[in-house]
């Protein structure tokens, strides 16, 4: 039924982009583009008149930039926003600021010169619009929103075969492993800014495009007391440092003698993601075992849920962000459902619990 559809308003100064996004979204029987606007001033009037459920917002526009408009919108008329960002260093920086201001998620600009990629892009933007609508309206009936066709879904087995529980290494070195997706860039920031310099090494997988992981790591490094970087293959994991998986590469933790090191992998997407949280968590379960702490934060889907269960079975204490503070309670909710979570907590309480668990590991 038409009134069950997610109503979308597209805000972009490019007529071609507006046309492409409109056609892609309208192909979904559960989504309806109710209008478009060329700039924030026109968007403001159409929001009042059309009352959309979700806004797609260009980062760079004339008369008023997307960030200024987003800031005003979140203050005066908060609603779900999906940013449409260029794949550039500047575009990445602005998009990360938009997520800080309250945007639910982002997609990159459609590559109109690469027609064969548009089908994949269409699936991505439709899924993110549906997730944004649910993130805002928690009681919306999901039965009125038809699922998009999906690609084959691989498990972590394609990257790292499960070898079963190993005898734990006799070491006091701990590793903190964190996984997140939608809403995760801000959730990760809230954790890292509360972590002290003497913390164990931290490894992080956030679902993020290749062009964005470097700027994201540098942004985290600028706000956290600890050092934060984009992980490199063979890099030693040391206390007081956090290592973020590069976009489009899986991050694993392996043992190299007495050290833990980062191992990057270009294998297939797992749970349709590369990097995948399941891959990271499985590697930690296999190679760190009970000396690890697992944390799963806000995100759509179920990536990381099985890996967290494997960490828990290996003896690692585990934490999931609660539903109330998650933008989307997909990944944490699935981890809870599988029974691999020791503590379910609001985001603000998680850093202190990480440190308590890590201290217990070091005894």
Steps between C-alpha positions, in 0.01 A plus 500: 500500500621844406466642850731226633785613278807680631473856370834642383600855413818532289710813550775542239601783266576257214198427280665177381561374853143587600371305201720195569413486871129546427496215248699268729287561807166490319581150371455377856131432568547608861653841418355809334693813407245771580712789377843649438671831570799674349618669820426513874266798470274315259539186715378683809170590336450150357567336837215706648267420211586136424596372848754242373618208713860515373716767337793434267729799523789607279808614689594787268224733377457867406346768727544285813735206548367164610660515846342834590162378381537170686592678822191724474280204406607289796437790735160608362351193328705185575447224244695214338759623252719298263790708368610473136875556497778529245784246523766758580705589807292817544177308442599242761584767760169681447303174508656402833398841635147436372485173695606695810213741440248217490483355148411131521726382218650594165543375146754614249404693188372269225768442235292586195786404265507141631161361405584145613541618861163673521302185590720439804476868589121490473482208744725684743309827504161330525621293796643805675180699449298213652738477795488878550120491509505226765768675702270797537164324529562199726144365488460507122376164377774332303242288318407797282859537378600232255859375520734577211658215304836413651826352383639168621599527864829344614597417857842559657596148384601642161776703671592303810404139568379439851746280684313461825606621842876510545693487822537865606845654486657565836520875468360805674473694173138588428331603176176698474305424183220735390253461212239746370302611196216754463548770762833348590733787413350707780463206738868409451597861569301500825689190609848612394483844663444327835786251469823583693854482367584183693225293336568174314533509122167551320400362159192641325293397202250762386310450175635790296611565139867491406527878454353568844695274738818710493322830575293323766813365671664843493184658641497251787870561562431873534236456773628199700779493759631175352661477156261392223604394149383308197635147544790382283589141419753362749465796737560409863205557734623685808332652808370855472431462127191426291506352149208553261440258212560662160187524285478205260747279695432252780694557824616199703713458812771235482774385733860562396720348768434699817317777311156560360503655153245627247443286192309646204312279257349570156271195497129505413252714695361321805135567586528725192760717676872556456623569761286258697457499877454121499846459345661723764318334790577148378871581470495638854314194629754268333820691578432701818227295670421586861753787499266707281198722561231516229273800436221524241344841437211639297454370147255344258512132411666220693872530419700432815229309687647154427854622555404643837349166598828332400697749714270433793537122465879552494475667841498869405255729681268679258294820493214609273362852470139518616202570274420839651836658411551319167411672173411152370484199736580245232850368567484534881148356507604196296803444725269504803260260327784252435591503869854629459469816712592539866394863545238712317571865577428858393780649293622735771557209743696282258851657531514448879382139459765436233766617743359286783500191280851579369631537855353161590673347195839633611486348848 
